[in-house]
């Protein structure tokens, strides 16, 4: 009985683990096709690397041309900005292609991008050694926001700022923020970028409507079902052995009455004969 309970408990534990794995897959998989278009493919320098010589520019390469009103900034160790504007550069072939997803006839289909379109951010000076952060904010051709950071460690010599240069403090343009927020003012004309930077209208009405739709996510329903089933299985796995153990009848105590008509067993078993009877004379051996 004990081995049977162990087997049942083991089976329930494996079932719970399988359901938990299913839940993880259910929650993670829908996030893959949601990757924004025009994402960062690579950079110069790469994030997490060490720079030992003062660079004049930091290159950020995207899977499509950044918007004309994109915002770029480079911050030094002391928190002040050291960027001095940006410009487009020459596209280059990526060492490793980047995969993005597009909705085609209601199905997400992957596409590989082999070319990086750069935004070259000018560095005014390198005030000190330490960590520098290059941040970017743009809008892809499908209307999705493209944002992120690249961090690297500078260990080169310090350089002086250009004469008359002051650290910039301006943030993203209001038109760019309006595009990202999906407001009515986020039109191609308001952004000043009808097609130019990305080769397509910066705002996709379909994507804007999708952002404003606050409906219940479809993938959340199977996720909730999996959570409920997993909880039920876990509770059953804990309670099943205890319930079975409680319902198992205990052993019959010694001396308990038996069914009518059943012969009673002798309470004491007769002693084995060891060769001579008790109190009898010893058996003589044969001559």
N, C-alpha and C positions, 0 to 999 in steps of 0.2 A: 504493500500500500504506500509506503514511504517513497519508494522509487517511482511509483506512478505519479505521486504528487509532485516530485521533483521534475519529472518529465513535463507535466502540464505547466508548471511554473516556468520552466525553461522555454517552452513553446510560446507562452504569453509574453515573456520578456523579449523574445526575438520578434514577435509580431509588433510589440510596442516600438522596438528599435526601427523596424521597417517603416512603420507609420511616421515616425519622427523624421527619417530620411526623406520620405515622400513630402512631408511638410516643408523641409528645407529646400528641396528641388522646386516645389510649387512656388515658394516665395522668391527664390533667386532667379529662376528662368525668365519670368516676365520682365526682369530688369535689363536683360541683355539687349533686346531690340530697342529699348528706350534710350540707347546711347545717342547723344546729340550729334547732329551732322556738323561738318566743319571743325571737328575736334583737333586738338593739338597732336601732331604726329611725332615730332622730335624738336630738339632745341640745341642751340650752340651758345653756351655750354650746356651739357646735359644736366638734368636735375640730380643733385647729390654729389656732383664732382667737385674737384678742387681746381681753382684757377690761379695760376702763379704769375701770369703776365697781364698787365692792364689791357683790356679790350676796348676798342672804340665802339663796338656794337654788340648787342645780344640778339641772336636770331631765333625767332619762334616760327616754326613751320607747321602749317595747318593743312587739312585735306582739301580745303577750298580757300579761295582768296578771302582774306578778312574784309569785313565791311569798312567802307571809307571812314565812318565815324567811330570805328573801334577805339577802345581806350587801353593804353599800355602805360605801365609805371614800373620803375625799378627803385627799390628801397634799400638803403644801406644798413649797417649794424646799429647806427644810432637812431634809426627810424626816419631819417630825412631822405627825400627822393633825389636821385642822381640822374634820372632820364632827361633827355633833351630832344623829345620828338621822335617820330618813327616814319618809316617809308616802306614801300613795297620793294622786294628784292627779286632776284632771279629764281624761278622755281627749280627744284632739284629732285632727282629720283631718290626715293626713300630706300634705305638699306633693308628695311622690313616693312612690307605693306600693312596698311591699317584697314580693318574691316568695320564697316558701318552697315546699318540696316535701314531699308526703305519699305514702306507699305505699298504693295502692288496687289490690286484686286482683293484687298482685305487680308493679305498675308505678308508678313515681314520677310523680305528677301535680303541676303547679305550682298554687299559689294565691296570689292577690294580697291584700295586707292594706293597707287604707286608713286604719286608725285606730291611733294610738299610745297605749299605756297607760303613764302616767308613774310613776316613783318619784322623789319630790322629796326630795333630800338637803339637809339644812340645813347651812349653813356657819357655824361659830361665830364666826370672825374671819379676817381676811386679814393675817397677820403680816408679809409682805414681798412685794416684787415678784419675779416669776420664774415658773417653770413649775409648774403644779398638775396633779395626776393624779387623776381620779375612777375608781375601780375598782368592778366589780360582779361578783357571783356568785349565780346563782339556778338553779332547775330548771324546765324547760319542762313543759307538760302531757303530753308523750310520754316524760318521764323523762330527756331529754337535758340536759346541763349548759349553762348560758348564762353565759358569762364574757367579760370584756374590760376595756378601759380607754378613757377619754376624756381627752386632754391638751389644755391650753390655756395661754396666757401671760397672767398678770395684771400689768397696768401701772398699776393704780390706787393710791390712797393706802392706807397701812397702817391697820388697825383693831385695837382692843384686844379681848382675850378677855373674855367675860362673867364677872362676879364668881362665884367658886367653881367655875368650869368647869375641867375637866382633860381633856387630850387622851385620847381613847379608845385602848385597846390591844387590845381583844377582837377575836378573829378570827371566822370563820364558825362557826355552831352545829354541834355534832357530828352532829345529825340531818341537817343539810343536806349535810355531807360524806359521811355514810353514803348518802344518796340518790344523790349524784354517783358514788360508788364502786360503787353497785349491790349493797351488802351486804344481808343479811337484815333488818337493823334499819331499813332504809329503807322503812318502811311509812307510809301516810298518817297513821296514828294517832301514830307516833313523831315525825313531823315536825310534828304539831300543825296540819296543813293538809289536812284530808280533801278538800275541794273548793275551799274559800274563795278563795284568791288567783287561781287559774287557771281555776276553774270545772270542773275535772276532776281525777281522782286524780293526785297528784304523781308516782307511780311506775307505770310501765307494765311488767308482768311480761315481756311480750314483748321490750321493749327491754333489760331487765336480762339476760335470757337471751342476747340478742344480744351484749351486752358481754362476758359470761363465755365465750362461744364463741370459742375460739382457733383456729378452722379456717383452712384456706388460702384466701385471698381469690380469688374466681372471676375477677376481672378481671386478676389477675396472670399467668394462663396465656397469654392472647393477647399481653400485654406482653412476656413472655419470648420468645415465638415471634418477635415483630417484632424484638427485639434481636438474636437469633441470625441471622435472615435478613439484617438490615442489616450485621452483622459479616462474613458470608460475601460479600455483594456488595462491600463495601469492600475486602476482601482480593483478590477477583477483579479489581477495578478497578485495583489496583496491580500485580498480577502478570501480567495478561493481555498488556499491551504488551511486557514484557520477554520473556515466553515466546515470543511470536510473532516477535520480533526475533531470538531465538536460533535458532529453527527455520528461518528464511529462509536458503536457500543463498546463499553469497557469490558474487560475480562470478567468472567464469572468468578466471584470470590469463592475461596475454598469453603466447602461445606454447604454451598447453596443448594436448595432443593432442585431435583431433576424432575423431568416429566413423569407423569403417572405411568406406572408399568415398567419403567426402565430400571434395570438391576443396578443396585448400588455397588460402587467399586470399593474394594477393600481399602481401608485407610492406610494400612501398612502392608507393604509387600513382604512376603516370607523371606527369611534369610536364606542365602544360598548354603547348600551343604558343602562343607569344606572337607568332607571325607569321613568324619565321625559325628555321630549324633550327640547332642548336648546331654551330658550326664551318662552316656553309654560307654561301655568298654571300648577300648581301642581295638580296631580291627587288626586281627593278626595277619601277618603276611603269609602267603602260601609257602609251604615248605618245598 
